């Protein structure tokens, strides 16, 4: 809808995917925070005063953005004493072990159809 009524013609797929995930998290009733210090993590899920999940969203991971996306997630995992986090992409699926942390890379369709 935004692309139809807008003069801005860039698809901004990553931003649209991030908005979709945000809306889904709100629909599920989560308290959501954003984390930015040295790096950025898109969503922190809070429950009963404690951060229980860290989620990063990007349309796809490649050599140009993978390090940045992982760094933001790892920084938030360390800060909130979590051992695993999630990166939601359009279609990538993988599990990465990184510096003692587990990062689940999941396609958006799987994330949207699975309860956290």
N, CA, C and O of each residue as an XYZ file, in Angstrom:
464
protein
N       0.827     -1.182      0.000
C       0.000      0.000      0.000
C       0.881      1.259      0.000
O       0.632      2.210     -0.742
N       1.910      1.240      0.846
C       2.800      2.394      0.939
C       3.449      2.677     -0.399
O       3.556      3.836     -0.799
N       3.886      1.633     -1.103
C       4.554      1.823     -2.393
C       3.600      2.355     -3.455
O       4.024      3.078     -4.356
N       2.341      2.012     -3.364
C       1.360      2.460     -4.349
C       1.088      3.956     -4.213
O       0.999      4.661     -5.218
N       0.956      4.442     -2.985
C       0.593      5.841     -2.771
C       1.795      6.759     -2.562
O       1.629      7.965     -2.377
N       2.975      6.209     -2.591
C       4.174      6.981     -2.303
C       4.912      7.368     -3.581
O       4.823      6.691     -4.606
N       5.640      8.475     -3.487
C       6.520      8.879     -4.576
C       7.896      8.242     -4.433
O       8.746      8.368     -5.314
N       8.100      7.565     -3.325
C       9.377      6.920     -3.059
C       9.343      5.532     -3.680
O       8.587      4.674     -3.224
N      10.140      5.295     -4.702
C      10.007      4.079     -5.490
C      10.905      2.925     -5.047
O      10.737      1.803     -5.525
N      11.839      3.172     -4.157
C      12.689      2.087     -3.684
C      11.859      1.092     -2.878
O      10.985      1.483     -2.104
N      12.134     -0.172     -3.062
C      11.325     -1.195     -2.393
C      11.593     -1.290     -0.897
O      10.697     -1.643     -0.129
N      12.804     -0.982     -0.479
C      13.152     -1.054      0.939
C      12.694     -2.361      1.571
O      12.051     -2.359      2.620
N      13.022     -3.453      0.941
C      12.552     -4.757      1.395
C      12.940     -5.052      2.843
O      12.138     -5.602      3.598
N      14.148     -4.695      3.231
C      14.587     -4.940      4.607
C      13.744     -4.191      5.617
O      13.351     -4.747      6.643
N      13.469     -2.943      5.334
C      12.658     -2.134      6.245
C      11.223     -2.655      6.317
O      10.620     -2.671      7.390
N      10.683     -3.076      5.189
C       9.330     -3.633      5.187
C       9.269     -4.944      5.963
O       8.302     -5.197      6.682
N      10.297     -5.779      5.822
C      10.338     -7.025      6.575
C      10.444     -6.730      8.073
O       9.786     -7.383      8.882
N      11.256     -5.766      8.436
C      11.393     -5.375      9.839
C      10.052     -4.881     10.389
O       9.687     -5.218     11.515
N       9.326     -4.096      9.614
C       8.004     -3.627     10.043
C       7.030     -4.782     10.223
O       6.239     -4.790     11.167
N       7.083     -5.750      9.328
C       6.218     -6.918      9.424
C       6.500     -7.697     10.713
O       5.572     -8.106     11.411
N       7.766     -7.896     11.019
C       8.130     -8.631     12.232
C       7.715     -7.837     13.471
O       7.229     -8.419     14.441
N       7.898     -6.527     13.450
C       7.465     -5.683     14.572
C       5.957     -5.832     14.806
O       5.519     -6.029     15.940
N       5.182     -5.737     13.749
C       3.724     -5.859     13.873
C       3.348     -7.227     14.446
O       2.456     -7.324     15.289
N       4.017     -8.268     13.994
C       3.730     -9.608     14.508
C       4.079     -9.726     15.986
O       3.321    -10.316     16.756
N       5.205     -9.176     16.385
C       5.580     -9.220     17.797
C       4.574     -8.464     18.657
O       4.218     -8.921     19.743
N       4.118     -7.315     18.179
C       3.087     -6.558     18.909
C       1.775     -7.340     18.955
O       1.098     -7.367     19.983
N       1.418     -7.976     17.835
C       0.197     -8.779     17.786
C       0.242     -9.902     18.815
O      -0.780    -10.265     19.397
N       1.422    -10.443     19.031
C       1.598    -11.505     20.023
C       1.598    -10.975     21.452
O       1.633    -11.749     22.409
N       1.558     -9.670     21.590
C       1.466     -9.062     22.914
C       2.786     -8.828     23.617
O       2.810     -8.624     24.831
N       3.891     -8.854     22.876
C       5.209     -8.670     23.487
C       5.503     -7.200     23.776
O       5.062     -6.306     23.054
N       6.256     -6.973     24.845
C       6.857     -5.663     25.092
C       8.156     -5.651     24.301
O       9.002     -6.527     24.480
N       8.317     -4.672     23.436
C       9.437     -4.658     22.496
C      10.296     -3.417     22.729
O       9.795     -2.308     22.916
N      11.604     -3.645     22.710
C      12.557     -2.554     22.828
C      13.569     -2.644     21.701
O      13.732     -3.694     21.079
N      14.233     -1.557     21.449
C      15.288     -1.419     20.454
C      16.579     -1.222     21.239
O      16.564     -0.563     22.279
N      17.674     -1.767     20.778
C      18.938     -1.625     21.489
C      20.004     -1.084     20.550
O      20.269     -1.659     19.494
N      20.609      0.021     20.943
C      21.705      0.577     20.154
C      22.740      1.155     21.096
O      22.485      2.101     21.841
N      23.889      0.568     21.037
C      25.059      1.114     21.714
C      26.114      1.271     20.637
O      26.001      2.146     19.779
N      27.138      0.434     20.673
C      28.113      0.460     19.585
C      27.475     -0.097     18.313
O      27.687      0.418     17.215
N      26.695     -1.154     18.487
C      25.977     -1.793     17.383
C      24.482     -1.700     17.649
O      24.058     -1.114     18.645
N      23.697     -2.270     16.774
C      22.244     -2.164     16.863
C      21.602     -3.542     16.855
O      22.001     -4.419     16.089
N      20.603     -3.727     17.715
C      19.770     -4.926     17.688
C      18.334     -4.449     17.517
O      17.871     -3.581     18.257
N      17.635     -5.012     16.547
C      16.319     -4.508     16.176
C      15.263     -4.667     17.259
O      14.527     -3.724     17.548
N      15.179     -5.851     17.864
C      14.109     -6.088     18.834
C      14.609     -6.870     20.039
O      15.252     -7.912     19.906
N      14.301     -6.345     21.211
C      14.482     -7.073     22.455
C      13.096     -7.313     23.017
O      12.288     -6.388     23.106
N      12.817     -8.552     23.396
C      11.516     -8.912     23.932
C      11.639     -8.977     25.445
O      12.475     -9.700     25.985
N      10.791     -8.207     26.123
C      10.812     -8.139     27.580
C       9.588     -8.845     28.143
O       8.472     -8.697     27.645
N       9.831     -9.616     29.195
C       8.747    -10.295     29.885
C       9.032    -10.255     31.383
O      10.093    -10.691     31.828
N       8.090     -9.736     32.152
C       8.227     -9.648     33.616
C       9.510     -8.927     34.019
O      10.198     -9.344     34.952
N       9.826     -7.852     33.318
C      10.977     -7.026     33.663
C      12.320     -7.562     33.211
O      13.357     -7.005     33.571
N      12.325     -8.630     32.430
C      13.582     -9.230     31.989
C      13.553     -9.436     30.477
O      12.531     -9.834     29.918
N      14.681     -9.161     29.817
C      14.802     -9.420     28.380
C      14.949    -10.925     28.185
O      15.843    -11.554     28.751
N      14.047    -11.499     27.365
C      14.055    -12.950     27.171
C      14.481    -13.359     25.757
O      14.784    -14.527     25.516
N      14.504    -12.406     24.830
C      14.832    -12.750     23.443
C      15.401    -11.527     22.735
O      14.957    -10.399     22.950
N      16.394    -11.777     21.887
C      16.964    -10.726     21.039
C      16.777    -11.161     19.586
O      17.105    -12.287     19.212
N      16.239    -10.238     18.768
C      15.923    -10.562     17.379
C      16.488     -9.485     16.462
O      16.302     -8.290     16.692
N      17.171     -9.927     15.437
C      17.691     -9.053     14.396
C      16.930     -9.379     13.111
O      16.602    -10.542     12.875
N      16.645     -8.389     12.286
C      15.918     -8.613     11.045
C      16.706     -8.003      9.891
O      17.128     -6.849      9.953
N      16.896     -8.795      8.839
C      17.481     -8.272      7.600
C      16.929     -9.109      6.458
O      16.652    -10.296      6.629
N      16.773     -8.503      5.313
C      16.148     -9.194      4.185
C      16.935    -10.436      3.797
O      16.352    -11.502      3.601
N      18.250    -10.312      3.686
C      19.095    -11.483      3.487
C      20.471    -11.191      4.050
O      20.902    -10.040      4.115
N      21.146    -12.241      4.451
C      22.511    -12.110      4.953
C      23.478    -12.358      3.813
O      23.319    -13.299      3.036
N      24.481    -11.503      3.724
C      25.534    -11.709      2.743
C      26.854    -11.272      3.362
O      26.885    -10.847      4.517
N      27.911    -11.369      2.628
C      29.229    -11.015      3.156
C      29.322     -9.538      3.549
O      30.135     -9.177      4.400
N      28.508     -8.691      2.944
C      28.550     -7.265      3.244
C      27.879     -6.906      4.567
O      28.290     -5.947      5.220
N      26.852     -7.657      4.975
C      26.121     -7.263      6.181
C      26.163     -8.288      7.312
O      25.741     -7.986      8.428
N      26.658     -9.479      7.045
C      26.602    -10.559      8.042
C      27.321    -10.186      9.335
O      26.779    -10.380     10.423
N      28.517     -9.661      9.227
C      29.284     -9.290     10.418
C      28.552     -8.223     11.233
O      28.501     -8.315     12.460
N      27.991     -7.222     10.574
C      27.261     -6.146     11.264
C      26.018     -6.686     11.970
O      25.763     -6.348     13.126
N      25.254     -7.517     11.285
C      24.024     -8.060     11.864
C      24.334     -8.942     13.073
O      23.659     -8.855     14.098
N      25.354     -9.788     12.952
C      25.737    -10.659     14.059
C      26.282     -9.847     15.226
O      25.974    -10.144     16.380
N      27.090     -8.825     14.944
C      27.681     -8.003     16.009
C      26.611     -7.328     16.852
O      26.726     -7.283     18.077
N      25.575     -6.805     16.216
C      24.495     -6.167     16.966
C      23.755     -7.154     17.848
O      23.407     -6.848     18.989
N      23.521     -8.332     17.312
C      22.828     -9.358     18.073
C      23.681     -9.837     19.243
O      23.186     -9.938     20.366
N      24.952    -10.131     18.995
C      25.856    -10.615     20.047
C      25.999     -9.580     21.162
O      26.006     -9.935     22.341
N      26.112     -8.318     20.798
C      26.232     -7.266     21.812
C      25.019     -7.277     22.747
O      25.169     -7.149     23.962
N      23.830     -7.429     22.186
C      22.619     -7.463     23.007
C      22.512     -8.749     23.815
O      22.040     -8.732     24.952
N      22.948     -9.862     23.235
C      22.933    -11.121     23.981
C      23.833    -11.025     25.206
O      23.440    -11.430     26.300
N      25.035    -10.494     25.029
C      25.962    -10.331     26.151
C      25.380     -9.395     27.204
O      25.399     -9.704     28.395
N      24.878     -8.284     26.776
C      24.332     -7.271     27.680
C      23.172     -7.816     28.521
O      23.000     -7.430     29.677
N      22.379     -8.716     27.929
C      21.185     -9.229     28.605
C      21.335    -10.664     29.095
O      20.350    -11.309     29.455
N      22.573    -11.162     29.108
C      22.884    -12.485     29.625
C      22.047    -13.584     28.963
O      21.495    -14.451     29.640
N      21.962    -13.531     27.633
C      21.250    -14.547     26.855
C      22.270    -15.397     26.110
O      23.359    -14.920     25.791
N      21.934    -16.629     25.837
C      22.846    -17.538     25.144
C      22.487    -17.752     23.684
O      23.301    -18.253     22.908
N      21.260    -17.369     23.303
C      20.872    -17.555     21.905
C      20.034    -16.382     21.422
O      19.362    -15.706     22.200
N      20.093    -16.164     20.123
C      19.342    -15.092     19.494
C      18.869    -15.524     18.124
O      19.199    -16.609     17.645
N      18.090    -14.655     17.500
C      17.474    -14.972     16.220
C      17.740    -13.872     15.213
O      17.678    -12.686     15.538
N      18.037    -14.277     13.989
C      18.066    -13.349     12.862
C      16.979    -13.814     11.905
O      17.011    -14.946     11.421
N      16.017    -12.939     11.635
C      14.938    -13.239     10.703
C      15.302    -12.650      9.356
O      15.629    -11.468      9.248
N      15.243    -13.495      8.319
C      15.537    -13.064      6.957
C      14.366    -13.438      6.063
O      13.405    -14.062      6.514
N      14.447    -13.058      4.804
C      13.390    -13.434      3.874
C      13.362    -14.945      3.666
O      12.291    -15.550      3.696
N      14.534    -15.568      3.454
C      14.513    -16.991      3.122
C      15.670    -17.807      3.685
O      15.655    -19.032      3.565
N      16.667    -17.178      4.292
C      17.837    -17.920      4.775
C      17.484    -18.744      6.001
O      16.648    -18.353      6.816
N      18.146    -19.907      6.117
C      17.939    -20.764      7.278
C      19.260    -21.436      7.624
O      19.876    -22.107      6.796
N      19.678    -21.235      8.879
C      20.972    -21.758      9.300
C      21.073    -21.601     10.814
O      20.380    -20.775     11.409
N      21.934    -22.393     11.428
C      22.265    -22.194     12.833
C      23.758    -21.923     12.903
O      24.557    -22.670     12.338
N      24.130    -20.864     13.590
C      25.528    -20.470     13.712
C      25.914    -20.523     15.180
O      25.184    -20.031     16.041
N      27.050    -21.114     15.459
C      27.653    -21.048     16.798
C      28.729    -19.976     16.704
O      29.624    -20.051     15.862
N      28.633    -18.975     17.577
C      29.552    -17.844     17.483
C      29.931    -17.389     18.878
O      29.082    -16.904     19.625
N      31.194    -17.540     19.238
C      31.711    -17.034     20.504
C      30.892    -17.534     21.702
O      30.664    -16.787     22.653
N      30.452    -18.792     21.655
C      29.677    -19.360     22.757
C      28.179    -19.088     22.681
O      27.435    -19.486     23.578
N      27.732    -18.427     21.641
C      26.320    -18.113     21.458
C      25.758    -18.916     20.291
O      26.493    -19.305     19.383
N      24.463    -19.159     20.322
C      23.780    -19.815     19.218
C      22.904    -18.782     18.523
O      22.098    -18.106     19.162
N      23.069    -18.667     17.220
C      22.261    -17.741     16.428
C      21.448    -18.560     15.442
O      22.002    -19.243     14.580
N      20.139    -18.487     15.574
C      19.238    -19.159     14.647
C      18.817    -18.178     13.575
O      18.202    -17.151     13.862
N      19.152    -18.503     12.339
C      18.736    -17.694     11.198
C      17.509    -18.386     10.622
O      17.578    -19.537     10.191
N      16.392    -17.676     10.618
C      15.128    -18.291     10.203
C      14.438    -17.473      9.120
O      14.485    -16.243      9.137
N      13.799    -18.157      8.181
C      13.006    -17.445      7.178
C      11.796    -16.786      7.845
O      11.239    -17.320      8.804
N      11.410    -15.657      7.342
C      10.285    -14.914      7.917
C       9.023    -15.756      8.002
O       8.299    -15.672      8.994
N       8.744    -16.557      6.997
C       7.522    -17.364      7.013
C       7.526    -18.326      8.195
O       6.483    -18.547      8.811
N       8.682    -18.903      8.522
C       8.776    -19.788      9.685
C       8.578    -19.008     10.973
O       7.878    -19.459     11.880
N       9.193    -17.848     11.050
C       9.049    -17.021     12.246
C       7.594    -16.610     12.448
O       7.078    -16.652     13.565
N       6.948    -16.220     11.376
C       5.571    -15.734     11.473
C       4.580    -16.827     11.825
O       3.505    -16.545     12.355
N       4.927    -18.058     11.538
C       3.991    -19.158     11.801
C       4.378    -19.988     13.019
O       3.774    -21.029     13.279
N       5.385    -19.535     13.771
C       5.833    -20.238     14.976
C       5.770    -19.281     16.147
O       6.230    -18.144     16.043
N       5.221    -19.715     17.234
C       5.129    -18.889     18.445
C       6.473    -18.873     19.144
O       7.103    -19.921     19.287
N       6.932    -17.703     19.586
C       8.182    -17.589     20.342
C       7.979    -18.218     21.697
O       8.901    -18.240     22.512
